[in-house]
Amino acid sequence: MKMDAVLDELEAAASKLGVKVSYEVLAETVGGGGLCKVKGAWRVIVEKRGTAGERASTLAKALATFDTEGIFLTPAARDLVDRYRPRRAPGEESA
């Protein structure tokens, strides 16, 4: 699957979760962007000059902090989000 299609899918998932996605030119010291909360609402700011893969990775990393189980994602998009999910320590019980 092309990264542009994965990026579109991740943007749609963010919208379903009520997370606003914006693309901005960021300072070099900021990196590729990330998740933040502005006036009580979740927002992902993404470096607009990045490649589709870099933009998708930034968005996937942010979405990995949310419960996306109820949202349909293709295997490519789901794998990317799951790559950034926090891992449980051995012996740690599930909630």
ZIKA-V924490 format. One line per field, one symbol per residue. phi: phi as a letter, one per 40 degrees, with the letter a starting at -180 (. if undefined). A space follows every 10 residues. Layout:
# ZIKA-V924490
phi->???
This chain:
# ZIKA-V924490
phi->.ccccccdcc cccccccgbc bbbbcbcdcc gchicabbfg bcabbbcccc cdcccccccc cccccbcbcc bcbcdccccc ccdbcccccd gcccc
